[in-house]
Amino acid sequence: MTKRCGRLRGRASEPTGRPALPPSCVNGGGPASILRLDAVPALEREVALDPRSLPLFRLWGARPGEILTLVDAEQVSHRVRLVGLDPAPCVVPFATFARPTESRVAIDVYQALPEKERFELVLQKLTELGAARIVPVETARSITLAERDAEQAKSHRWPDVVLRAARQCRRAMLPELFGVATFAEALQLAAGAELRLMLYEGEDVWALREAIGRLRPERVALLVGPEGGFAADEVAEARAAGFLPVGLGPRILRTETAAIAGTVLLQGLLGDLD
């Protein structure tokens, strides 16, 4: 089953007064979640795997008889049937992908928390589109996690939404799902991306294609605002942190539409959507 982390809250400040660490991955996602074959397999032949891989199969919620995507020693992806888990995982590869199932660019989406179940839609679609990391963010104009969960707590379902979507679209890797971050924490987490973009509906913005230009980054951070947009001080903070304000055309998009559209365009310009 997926790794649980309560209600996915970011970490509170330390009692000593030291600054809190940014929230971390709560679902076991990222490159460490990839199920691997030790060698290039022959199709329709049973392969016994290292018993140490058993926790990963449990992370994916795999049961005998189910179909999964595994990656071999040459980074080629295969569809396999899981035939057993005891005493060690055993699979039968039956098909090989012509292309990698993971994008050449890691797209990290920092999504201002939307209301109701709309974030579950974002999680599902970004996973299907190949996002590498998804971070929910509380901004000045977004709903908070406490407000979302006040009537009925649903944030505990988010890792399962990601897991189901990853299995449905045949991904080899679970995208990283982080705990809810403050705006400042989101900027800190995104600092390692070579290209940092902020979707912004104000004046003086770049077109997405112009912002990318000839750059071919390995990692892109995409910051998506709430309904009503970012507050002026948030825009200033993001610019100071190296984010370029970019637009997605003349129409105002809902926050979940903007996240999906932005990821599609980035995969088309830099990744594996063609």
ABEGO torsion letter per residue (X at the ends): XBBBBEAGBBBBBBAAGBBBBBBBBAAGBEAAABBBBABBBBBGBBBBBBAAAAAAAAAAGBBBGBBBBBBBAAGBBBBBBBABAOABBBBBBABBBABBABBABBBBBBBBBBBEAAAAAAAAAAAAAGBABBBBBBBAABBBAAAAAAABBAAAAAAAAAAAAAAAAGBABBBBBBBBBBAAAAAAAAAABABBBBBBABBGBBBAAAAAEABBBABBBBBBBBBGEBBAAAAAAAAAAGBBBBBAEABBBBAAAAAAAAAAAAAAAABABX
